[in-house]
């Protein structure tokens, strides 16, 4: 009995040591996949060589750290096994009860909960990091899928729902999707966003009970819910060139990029009778070039009464900043997907020379952000861009949806009830800034879809 207990302690101590140092395995996995990603990166030979040299050095260091942990673990096991044979006059494999004790002891460390407060477990975090942080591998997989599933039919007509965050884009996207005439990216596509066909064969989640999303805004989601995931495609093909340290800057799509975008849509929207649907709050950054390349796609820009909109953004900024401080993975996740709307990773849009400045924990900053976005958006004037007022949509969602769907020769399957959650805003703000925003709001109201 004492022998079995001693061997159980050996198993527990050695495997607890291995589990405690598990991050060396994670780092080895990250540096290995990262080096492959660098090799596949499209850039000048000098830049690639320098990057590969750094990646190789990191991989070697991580490999030897990992190897050292394995050797130390084996050494600990052998040392204790030798001690066991010395004191108990027998080897571990000659003792059935000892083998059972060792096995139980070795299993216990893996049942001890970690101190992580993240909603994602460590293996899930590692998996997302390996896939989403290595977009060049993703682009290689995308190229493979495009060649394998090339379609001669190019659907030039599709629907983009856009607007500043908290303007009702998620609600409108989901309501349009419910018509049954559209296909969109969903959480089920995560994390292999650039290889949707392949991933669909491997992973097909069943619908489970929906839970309220992290925004805490009453919108419930499950693994098949639609989400704003398309931006990862644009981040990947541009190598994040539009993401600067302080802002998100305007960019343009080349003819080649546009054709790849059309191919990407075809990988997602398989049914020939359906249209591609996306929610992308960053699309305004590349709208001009996209419209030059395609006159047929429908672009919806939602706008909201500026004071309530700015207040909602402020609340979300505080909420996500707190989440990201407690769980750094939330920030990584949002960065990978190009979500810089609020939180510690917030970056304003830079359409012209200036960007909004000020205290991000004050309402004035978010009013200035509203002005920055919608002053630029209000200049758009073409026959397939429609401005939708959030308040109008909330009060009469069926009317708005009917006007959108008729452009795709589609119709609603359900009736939607009016909804509007008015809040009493007591945050200090500048009347001068608010009045400037109100003038833009009135301009957009004159242009809204009616």
PAMAR-128264 format. One record per residue (C-alpha): residue in three letters; x, y, z. Coordinates in steps of 0.02 Angstrom, whole numbers, padded with zeros to 5 digits, always signed. Example, Ala and Ser with C-alpha at 12.3 -4.5 7.8 and 13.67 -1.06 7.14 Angstrom:
# PAMAR-128264
ALA+00615-00225+00390
SER+00684-00053+00357
//
This chain:
# PAMAR-128264
UNK+00000+00000+00000
UNK+00141+00119+00046
UNK+00228+00074-00117
UNK+00072+00118-00219
UNK+00055+00283-00125
UNK+00237+00325-00158
UNK+00219+00286-00344
UNK+00060+00390-00349
UNK+00159+00535-00278
UNK+00292+00509-00413
UNK+00160+00514-00549
UNK+00077+00669-00475
UNK+00237+00768-00448
UNK+00314+00731-00618
UNK+00157+00766-00719
UNK+00113+00919-00615
UNK+00286+00985-00659
UNK+00250+00949-00843
UNK+00079+01033-00835
UNK+00147+01183-00741
UNK+00270+01212-00884
UNK+00141+01181-01021
UNK+00167+01357-01092
UNK+00332+01300-01165
UNK+00233+01179-01273
UNK+00114+01319-01322
UNK+00259+01433-01368
UNK+00339+01296-01472
UNK+00176+01270-01567
UNK+00159+01459-01597
UNK+00339+01482-01658
UNK+00328+01327-01771
UNK+00169+01384-01858
UNK+00230+01564-01857
UNK+00388+01515-01952
UNK+00283+01427-02084
UNK+00175+01582-02098
UNK+00331+01689-02126
UNK+00391+01572-02263
UNK+00224+01591-02353
UNK+00219+01780-02334
UNK+00225+01877-02498
UNK+00360+02011-02481
UNK+00534+02056-02542
UNK+00669+01924-02522
UNK+00770+02032-02403
UNK+00621+02061-02290
UNK+00571+01878-02296
UNK+00748+01818-02258
UNK+00762+01934-02108
UNK+00592+01878-02044
UNK+00632+01694-02068
UNK+00799+01713-01978
UNK+00712+01788-01827
UNK+00576+01656-01833
UNK+00704+01515-01844
UNK+00800+01580-01693
UNK+00639+01592-01593
UNK+00590+01415-01645
UNK+00759+01345-01592
UNK+00749+01432-01423
UNK+00571+01370-01393
UNK+00619+01195-01449
UNK+00763+01180-01327
UNK+00658+01251-01186
UNK+00525+01121-01223
UNK+00656+00984-01238
UNK+00730+01035-01070
UNK+00561+01019-00987
UNK+00535+00845-01061
UNK+00709+00789-01006
UNK+00682+00859-00831
UNK+00514+00771-00817
UNK+00589+00605-00873
UNK+00734+00630-00753
UNK+00615+00662-00608
UNK+00518+00504-00649
UNK+00675+00397-00664
UNK+00748+00469-00504
UNK+00593+00427-00404
UNK+00574+00257-00487
UNK+00754+00218-00438
UNK+00718+00276-00261
UNK+00564+00165-00258
UNK+00664+00012-00314
UNK+00795+00051-00181
UNK+00674+00069-00035
UNK+00541-00055-00086
UNK+00650-00180-00176
UNK+00549-00188-00336
UNK+00521-00102-00503
UNK+00362-00008-00544
UNK+00311-00125-00684
UNK+00327-00276-00568
UNK+00192-00206-00454
UNK+00011-00195-00518
UNK-00048-00088-00373
UNK+00104+00024-00401
UNK+00060+00046-00585
UNK-00118+00092-00537
UNK-00055+00215-00407
UNK+00065+00295-00531
UNK-00073+00309-00663
UNK-00194+00389-00541
UNK-00063+00510-00476
UNK-00011+00559-00653
UNK-00193+00594-00699
UNK-00235+00706-00551
UNK-00138+00862-00611
UNK-00244+00871-00769
UNK-00404+00886-00666
UNK-00341+01033-00563
UNK-00429+01189-00631
UNK-00324+01333-00695
UNK-00339+01510-00630
UNK-00392+01575-00801
UNK-00544+01688-00799
UNK-00565+01680-00987
UNK-00722+01606-01065
UNK-00603+01516-01185
UNK-00500+01373-01115
UNK-00313+01369-01148
UNK-00320+01242-01290
UNK-00456+01343-01376
UNK-00352+01501-01357
UNK-00200+01413-01429
UNK-00303+01346-01575
UNK-00370+01520-01616
UNK-00196+01594-01603
UNK-00120+01465-01721
UNK-00255+01494-01852
UNK-00301+01679-01840
UNK-00127+01747-01803
UNK-00055+01664-01959
UNK-00154+01736-02103
UNK-00028+01689-02238
UNK-00065+01507-02206
UNK-00249+01553-02216
UNK-00222+01639-02384
UNK-00136+01483-02449
UNK-00286+01379-02397
UNK-00400+01509-02477
UNK-00305+01496-02641
UNK-00322+01308-02636
UNK-00510+01318-02606
UNK-00534+01446-02745
UNK-00446+01331-02869
UNK-00542+01179-02810
UNK-00714+01261-02805
UNK-00697+01390-02943
UNK-00865+01452-03004
UNK-00899+01527-03174
UNK-01050+01618-03103
UNK-00997+01782-03023
UNK-01135+01860-02918
UNK-01098+02044-02933
UNK-01249+02084-02826
UNK-01230+02063-02639
UNK-01277+02156-02480
UNK-01162+02245-02358
UNK-01236+02310-02194
UNK-01125+02444-02120
UNK-01122+02592-02002
UNK-01034+02647-01845
UNK-01042+02513-01709
UNK-01200+02517-01601
UNK-01307+02582-01744
UNK-01413+02424-01759
UNK-01311+02334-01892
UNK-01320+02164-01807
UNK-01508+02172-01785
UNK-01536+02224-01965
UNK-01417+02091-02033
UNK-01507+01955-01936
UNK-01678+02016-01990
UNK-01626+02019-02173
UNK-01547+01846-02156
UNK-01711+01776-02087
UNK-01791+01802-02257
UNK-01698+01646-02316
UNK-01625+01732-02470
UNK-01451+01762-02401
UNK-01296+01671-02341
UNK-01172+01746-02219
UNK-01020+01704-02115
UNK-01064+01639-01942
UNK-00976+01584-01784
UNK-00972+01408-01857
UNK-00839+01472-01980
UNK-00721+01514-01838
UNK-00574+01508-01835
UNK-00542+01448-02015
UNK-00620+01601-02094
UNK-00518+01587-02255
UNK-00557+01405-02290
UNK-00746+01393-02262
UNK-00778+01242-02373
UNK-00643+01133-02294
UNK-00689+01183-02117
UNK-00873+01148-02150
UNK-00830+00966-02187
UNK-00738+00951-02021
UNK-00845+01056-01906
UNK-01033+01072-01910
UNK-01102+01130-01742
UNK-01280+01094-01694
UNK-01392+01233-01633
UNK-01391+01245-01444
UNK-01483+01360-01327
UNK-01436+01539-01367
UNK-01349+01650-01241
UNK-01334+01838-01234
UNK-01177+01900-01321
UNK-01037+01986-01225
UNK-01103+02160-01270
UNK-01244+02134-01145
UNK-01368+02214-01265
UNK-01504+02082-01267
UNK-01448+02000-01430
UNK-01433+01812-01408
UNK-01315+01704-01510
UNK-01261+01525-01537
UNK-01127+01444-01646
UNK-01234+01465-01802
UNK-01270+01649-01775
UNK-01208+01772-01906
UNK-01067+01887-01858
UNK-00954+02023-01929
UNK-00810+01908-01979
UNK-00777+01964-02157
UNK-00650+02096-02106
UNK-00522+01959-02073
UNK-00517+01931-02262
UNK-00472+02113-02295
UNK-00345+02115-02154
UNK-00261+01963-02229
UNK-00250+02018-02410
UNK-00186+02190-02358
UNK-00064+02122-02227
UNK-00148+02241-02103
UNK-00080+02390-02199
UNK-00231+02499-02157
UNK-00213+02469-01970
UNK-00097+02600-01898
UNK-00044+02628-01719
UNK-00173+02765-01689
UNK-00307+02739-01820
UNK-00386+02639-01962
UNK-00345+02722-02127
UNK-00427+02724-02298
UNK-00370+02596-02425
UNK-00418+02535-02596
UNK-00452+02367-02677
UNK-00359+02320-02834
UNK-00445+02226-02974
UNK-00354+02069-02916
UNK-00411+02093-02736
UNK-00589+02121-02793
UNK-00591+01960-02896
UNK-00524+01864-02747
UNK-00661+01943-02641
UNK-00791+01881-02765
UNK-00714+01707-02760
UNK-00717+01713-02570
UNK-00901+01756-02571
UNK-00936+01608-02685
UNK-00852+01492-02561
UNK-00973+01552-02427
UNK-01130+01574-02531
UNK-01149+01403-02611
UNK-01333+01406-02659
UNK-01351+01490-02831
UNK-01519+01567-02786
UNK-01452+01655-02631
UNK-01355+01816-02607
UNK-01201+01850-02503
UNK-01234+01954-02346
UNK-01107+02038-02235
UNK-01101+02154-02087
UNK-00941+02255-02098
UNK-00923+02418-02001
UNK-00751+02449-02080
UNK-00812+02440-02260
UNK-00821+02629-02275
UNK-00630+02629-02275
UNK-00625+02543-02445
UNK-00799+02588-02509
UNK-00741+02706-02648
UNK-00635+02578-02739
UNK-00762+02439-02712
UNK-00899+02545-02788
UNK-00789+02588-02938
UNK-00764+02402-02967
UNK-00945+02353-02935
UNK-01098+02461-02966
UNK-01222+02324-02920
UNK-01192+02283-02738
UNK-01311+02358-02611
UNK-01232+02458-02470
UNK-01336+02497-02315
UNK-01271+02629-02195
UNK-01360+02637-02028
UNK-01355+02796-01925
UNK-01426+02838-01756
UNK-01471+02993-01656
UNK-01296+03055-01607
UNK-01315+03079-01419
UNK-01390+02908-01384
UNK-01269+02829-01509
UNK-01117+02909-01428
UNK-01179+02858-01256
UNK-01198+02677-01312
UNK-01020+02679-01382
UNK-00955+02751-01219
UNK-01041+02614-01118
UNK-00971+02479-01232
UNK-00798+02556-01223
UNK-00799+02547-01034
UNK-00871+02371-01034
UNK-00746+02298-01158
UNK-00598+02392-01083
UNK-00639+02307-00918
UNK-00658+02137-01002
UNK-00493+02156-01094
UNK-00402+02205-00936
UNK-00467+02050-00848
UNK-00446+01934-00999
UNK-00311+01986-01125
UNK-00373+01854-01247
UNK-00527+01961-01281
UNK-00413+02097-01347
UNK-00315+01973-01455
UNK-00478+01903-01523
UNK-00545+02074-01570
UNK-00379+02125-01649
UNK-00375+01968-01757
UNK-00550+02004-01821
UNK-00518+02189-01852
UNK-00638+02248-01716
UNK-00570+02411-01652
UNK-00737+02495-01617
UNK-00709+02511-01429
UNK-00604+02441-01288
UNK-00419+02460-01251
UNK-00381+02418-01433
UNK-00496+02555-01500
UNK-00438+02644-01658
UNK-00541+02783-01739
UNK-00568+02796-01926
UNK-00454+02914-02019
UNK-00543+02975-02175
UNK-00456+03142-02189
UNK-00307+03226-02107
UNK-00379+03225-01931
UNK-00444+03094-01812
UNK-00552+03115-01657
UNK-00452+03156-01502
UNK-00491+03170-01318
UNK-00532+03065-01166
UNK-00610+02902-01225
UNK-00702+02887-01060
UNK-00798+03046-01094
UNK-00951+03069-01203
UNK-00875+03209-01306
UNK-00746+03092-01382
UNK-00881+02976-01447
UNK-00983+03122-01514
UNK-00828+03176-01611
UNK-00809+02996-01674
UNK-00990+03002-01732
UNK-00959+03164-01826
UNK-00798+03096-01902
UNK-00885+02941-01970
UNK-01051+03010-02029
UNK-00986+03173-02099
UNK-00884+03067-02220
UNK-01024+02940-02250
UNK-01151+03077-02289
UNK-01052+03124-02445
UNK-01093+02957-02528
UNK-01221+02976-02664
UNK-01256+02830-02780
UNK-01408+02730-02829
UNK-01364+02573-02730
UNK-01314+02653-02564
UNK-01455+02678-02439
UNK-01452+02768-02272
UNK-01561+02689-02139
UNK-01608+02781-01981
UNK-01597+02671-01827
UNK-01747+02754-01745
UNK-01854+02730-01901
UNK-01800+02548-01912
UNK-01842+02518-01729
UNK-02015+02595-01746
UNK-02060+02511-01911
UNK-01940+02366-01946
UNK-02058+02281-02070
UNK-02067+02433-02182
UNK-01877+02449-02188
UNK-01851+02263-02219
UNK-01979+02261-02359
UNK-01890+02403-02448
UNK-01723+02313-02432
UNK-01783+02141-02482
UNK-01879+02199-02635
UNK-01711+02249-02710
UNK-01667+02064-02707
UNK-01841+02007-02760
UNK-01865+01931-02589
UNK-01988+01954-02446
UNK-02005+01931-02260
UNK-02055+01766-02183
UNK-02102+01843-02016
UNK-02168+02004-01944
UNK-02054+02099-01826
UNK-02118+02199-01679
UNK-02065+02381-01654
UNK-01933+02406-01520
UNK-01842+02557-01452
UNK-01745+02566-01290
UNK-01730+02749-01240
UNK-01608+02791-01101
UNK-01596+02946-00994
UNK-01423+03016-01032
UNK-01346+03119-00894
UNK-01164+03116-00951
UNK-01083+03286-00972
UNK-01057+03338-01153
UNK-01028+03490-01261
UNK-01183+03568-01336
UNK-01076+03640-01475
UNK-01014+03467-01526
UNK-01189+03394-01510
UNK-01262+03531-01620
UNK-01132+03495-01754
UNK-01177+03311-01747
UNK-01362+03353-01754
UNK-01339+03449-01917
UNK-01260+03294-01996
UNK-01399+03186-01924
UNK-01530+03298-02004
UNK-01437+03288-02170
UNK-01440+03098-02160
UNK-01624+03099-02114
UNK-01658+03190-02277
UNK-01569+03050-02369
UNK-01640+02901-02272
UNK-01728+02756-02354
UNK-01915+02785-02342
//
